[in-house]
Amino acid sequence: MLCAIICPNDAFHENIIPEEQINLNEFPSIGKFFKIDMKKCIEDSQNEICKFCLNQRDRNNIRDFFKIQKECPVQCFSIDSPLKGEVIIKKNMLHKCDPQGCKACVNICPTESFFIPERAEDVKKYGKIACNEDECFYCGACENSCPDDLIIVNRKEVEIKDPIKPGNYPWIEGWINSIKTILRKVLIQDKKQIQIPVIEEEITKVIKKIEEAVPQLSREDKEKLNELNEKIQKFLSSSKIRYWIKDKKIEKITKELRKVLKKST
């Protein structure tokens, strides 16, 4: 049921048979994708967009929220993502981008965050394509849609709410394993740990184990590793090696690779 609870586009709908066999209060949830200035909100029952807003607040649907934000009569409603991060556009590869012919990222973005710069100063600043992150909620649709792999969506923080009804549920082990993966990646990348406020005692144990398990390389070791990686990448980019891989000439590839590794030691 986690998918139905946290999906930002309301793509999943729970169909519980028999009814009331599953209590949604036993699951963690994700924060809301909107905020409302209640001092300005009028909740006018005669206004169509107000009625629409009142009906849509209980479930997350970004496209509906974006419509409400644009048409709210008192401008009290705005997108506010529980996901924090950044959108990276690979500028050194933008020669592959064809925004006029493709528009995959522009068309798929539910908050219309992607746009094609038109003014000369914007083209100089952004390049062929750009993202306005003020309304982006880091769903990752743009990254998945780009045919040339030019977009990276990095999610750095997630607002997760503990279950309303606490207990020892069967999904906890899978949840902890997912947190382990996140923490391990963060530690390897030498970034600040992500704080996830759920099952805190278990997470503390996980952090301690991971910190002990992940080896910390010295600067000298990192330099050697980077140097070796560059040689391997150069080795794999060789047209001769690519032909050998295609023809499955394993012995020749192995022999050539040993020469490269021997020079590195």
C-alpha positions in Angstrom: 0.0 0.0 0.0 3.0 2.3 0.2 2.8 3.2 -3.5 -0.8 4.4 -3.2 0.0 6.5 -0.1 3.1 8.3 -1.4 2.5 8.5 -5.2 2.5 12.3 -6.1 0.4 11.7 -9.2 -2.4 9.6 -7.6 -1.7 6.8 -10.1 -2.5 4.0 -7.6 -5.9 3.5 -6.0 -6.3 1.1 -3.1 -9.0 -1.6 -3.7 -9.2 -3.4 -0.3 -11.2 -6.6 -0.3 -12.7 -7.3 2.1 -13.0 -3.7 3.2 -11.2 -2.4 6.3 -8.8 -5.4 6.3 -5.9 -2.9 5.8 -5.5 0.2 8.0 -3.7 2.9 6.1 -2.8 4.5 9.4 -0.3 1.7 9.9 1.9 2.9 7.0 4.4 5.8 6.9 3.4 8.6 4.5 5.0 11.4 2.6 4.4 15.1 3.2 1.9 17.0 1.2 2.9 18.5 -2.2 1.2 21.8 -1.5 0.8 24.6 1.1 -2.1 26.9 1.7 -2.1 30.3 3.2 -5.3 29.9 5.3 -5.3 33.6 6.2 -6.0 34.3 2.5 -8.1 31.2 1.7 -11.8 31.9 1.2 -13.0 28.3 0.5 -15.9 29.7 -1.6 -18.4 26.9 -2.2 -19.7 28.8 -5.3 -16.3 29.0 -6.9 -15.5 26.1 -9.2 -11.7 26.1 -8.5 -12.4 26.4 -4.7 -14.6 23.3 -4.9 -12.0 21.5 -6.9 -9.3 22.4 -4.4 -11.4 21.2 -1.4 -12.0 17.8 -3.2 -8.4 17.3 -4.2 -6.6 18.0 -0.9 -6.8 14.5 0.6 -4.8 12.8 -2.2 -1.6 13.9 -4.0 -2.1 14.8 -7.6 0.5 17.3 -8.8 -1.2 18.1 -12.1 -4.4 19.0 -10.2 -2.4 21.1 -7.7 -0.7 22.9 -10.5 -4.1 23.8 -12.0 -5.3 25.0 -8.6 -2.2 27.1 -8.1 -2.7 28.8 -11.5 -6.4 29.5 -11.1 -6.8 30.1 -7.3 -8.8 33.3 -7.0 -6.8 34.7 -4.1 -3.5 33.0 -4.9 -3.3 31.2 -1.5 -2.4 27.8 -2.9 1.1 26.9 -4.1 3.2 23.8 -4.9 5.5 22.8 -1.9 7.3 19.5 -2.4 8.3 17.2 0.5 11.2 16.2 -1.8 14.2 18.5 -1.9 17.0 18.2 -4.4 18.4 19.6 -7.7 17.9 19.2 -11.4 21.2 18.9 -13.3 21.3 19.4 -17.1 24.5 18.1 -18.7 25.5 21.3 -20.5 28.6 19.7 -22.0 26.3 17.2 -23.8 23.6 19.7 -24.9 24.7 19.4 -28.6 22.6 16.2 -28.5 19.5 18.1 -27.4 16.8 18.9 -30.0 14.3 20.8 -27.9 12.2 21.9 -30.9 11.9 18.4 -32.3 11.8 16.4 -29.0 10.3 18.4 -26.1 10.0 15.2 -24.1 11.0 16.9 -20.8 8.8 19.9 -21.6 5.7 17.8 -22.4 6.0 15.4 -19.5 6.7 17.8 -16.7 3.5 18.1 -14.6 4.4 21.6 -13.3 5.7 23.0 -16.6 9.1 23.6 -15.0 11.0 22.9 -18.2 11.1 25.6 -20.8 13.0 26.4 -24.0 14.9 29.7 -23.6 14.0 32.3 -26.3 15.7 35.5 -25.4 19.4 35.8 -26.4 20.5 36.4 -22.8 18.6 33.3 -21.6 20.0 31.1 -24.3 23.5 32.3 -23.3 22.7 31.6 -19.6 20.9 28.3 -19.9 21.6 26.8 -23.3 19.0 25.0 -25.3 16.8 23.8 -22.4 16.3 24.9 -18.8 14.4 24.0 -15.7 12.7 26.5 -13.2 13.1 24.6 -9.9 10.8 27.0 -8.0 7.9 24.7 -8.9 9.8 21.5 -9.5 9.1 18.7 -7.1 11.8 16.3 -8.3 9.5 13.5 -9.5 12.2 12.4 -12.1 9.8 12.2 -15.1 12.1 14.5 -17.1 15.2 12.3 -16.4 13.3 9.1 -17.5 11.9 10.8 -20.6 15.1 12.3 -22.0 16.2 10.1 -25.0 19.8 11.3 -24.7 20.2 11.0 -20.9 21.0 14.7 -20.5 19.1 15.2 -17.2 19.9 14.1 -13.7 17.4 14.5 -10.8 19.1 14.3 -7.4 16.8 13.9 -4.4 18.6 15.0 -1.2 15.8 15.1 1.4 12.4 13.5 1.8 9.8 14.5 4.4 8.5 11.2 5.7 5.8 11.0 8.4 5.7 8.1 10.8 2.6 5.9 10.9 -0.3 7.4 12.8 -0.7 3.9 14.4 2.7 2.6 15.5 3.4 -1.2 15.5 5.7 -4.0 14.3 4.5 -4.3 10.7 5.8 -6.7 8.0 6.9 -3.8 5.7 9.4 -2.5 8.3 12.3 -4.8 7.2 12.0 -3.7 3.5 11.8 -0.1 4.7 15.0 -0.5 6.7 16.8 -2.1 3.8 15.9 0.8 1.6 17.2 3.2 4.2 20.4 1.2 4.3 20.9 1.7 0.6 20.3 5.4 0.8 22.7 5.8 3.8 25.4 3.7 2.1 25.3 5.8 -1.0 25.5 9.0 1.0 28.4 7.8 3.0 30.3 6.7 -0.1 29.7 10.0 -1.8 31.0 11.8 1.3 27.8 13.8 1.7 25.9 14.8 4.8 23.6 12.0 6.0 20.0 12.1 5.1 17.7 12.3 8.1 14.7 10.0 7.8 12.5 10.2 10.9 11.2 6.7 11.1 12.1 3.8 13.3 15.0 5.9 14.7 16.6 3.2 16.9 16.9 0.8 14.0 18.4 3.5 11.8 21.0 4.4 14.4 22.1 0.8 14.4 22.2 0.8 10.6 24.3 4.0 10.4 26.8 2.6 12.9 27.2 -0.7 10.9 27.6 1.1 7.6 30.2 3.5 8.9 32.2 0.5 10.2 31.7 -1.4 6.9 32.5 1.3 4.4 36.3 1.7 4.0 37.6 5.2 3.9 40.2 5.7 1.2 43.2 8.0 1.7 43.9 10.8 -0.8 46.7 8.7 -2.3 44.4 5.7 -2.7 41.7 7.9 -4.3 44.3 9.3 -6.8 45.4 5.8 -7.7 41.8 4.6 -8.1 41.0 7.6 -10.3 44.1 7.0 -12.4 43.2 3.3 -12.8 39.6 4.2 -13.7 40.8 6.6 -16.4 43.0 3.8 -17.9 40.1 1.3 -17.9 37.8 3.8 -19.5 40.3 4.5 -22.2 40.8 0.8 -22.6 37.1 0.2 -23.1 36.7 3.1 -25.5 39.3 1.7 -27.9 37.7 0.6 -31.2 39.9 -2.5 -31.2 38.5 -3.6 -27.8 34.9 -2.8 -28.8 35.3 -5.1 -31.9 36.7 -7.8 -29.7 33.8 -7.4 -27.2 31.4 -7.7 -30.1 33.1 -10.8 -31.4 33.4 -12.2 -27.9 37.2 -12.6 -28.1 37.5 -13.0 -24.4 41.1 -14.3 -24.4 42.4 -11.3 -26.4 40.5 -8.8 -24.2 41.8 -10.5 -21.0 45.4 -10.5 -22.3 45.2 -6.8 -23.3 43.6 -5.8 -20.0 46.4 -7.5 -18.0 48.9 -5.4 -19.9 47.0 -2.2 -18.8 46.7 -3.3 -15.2 50.4 -4.4 -15.1 51.5 -0.9 -16.2 49.3 0.6 -13.4 50.9 -1.4 -10.6 
